[in-house]
């Protein structure tokens, strides 16, 4: 069984790791981040909808998708939240998953803010 | 080398596609498992495929299972990429027929090295396949010479598959790698010398 402990100290965005994953290509990093900023709220919406419908299959798939996508974007705190929701779904603890959704939405907002400020903004663009 | 990427997350797909293109591969991208399988069934399928585990339609392990059942002309190297937590995920992917397994988030340097391994294995398999084809062709020629060959008891000509009668040496040349040099054996030399002597004597 997966560990379902929320890592509250997890980093929001590891910019260096993300840019390194893109082989130092800042332009590619920004394009990937822009796509994530567009699609991630849809993933969170799918999680919310699946929870409302108590559709565990859809819930597991949506949480898993956001977990993987945010991990590739070096957003560990968001990925961790999605992992916990996936784990609660697998064990049938949907009330706990619902509670965790609030945390996930907060962390998603933080992640998008950090992506925009550290990569997409003029200040972010100046970073090497 | 042609590479197929299948991932339903647009950001991950763009990242993989851009990196692999930068590393010199020809990349095609699919956004779900069904599209990936359709591309793999085209006349000239990609030689390497990177599949996300969980996708709409066919999932990564289902695609590799199908890949191993279907007899493709040239083998396809399959890598499964996933953020699954289960400890036995790698074993499950490999048992399904995958050649390699990478976790999300992936490390770009490691991904590049693993794809290069796939490229190397694919080249070796293709070379081996070509050698086997050459051997099969040679073997088929040898088998033709091993069968029952109709030969004329008097002139020693051989009848071919088209009912034509050929000189023995012509038939062997056509059905094997053997080639003939032309000389004369001592017995025939002696006979021919006798004939020449007789002809000379008559003409004189």
Interface residues (C-beta under 8 A of the other chain):
Chain A: X2 X20 X21 X22 X23 X25 X28 X31 X32 X33 X35 X36 X38 X39 X61 X64 X65 X67 X68 X69 X71 X72 X73 X74 X79 X83 X87
Chain B: X8 X9 X10 X11 X12 X14 X15 X18 X19 X22 X52 X54 X82 X83 X84 X85 X86 X104 X105 X106 X107 X108
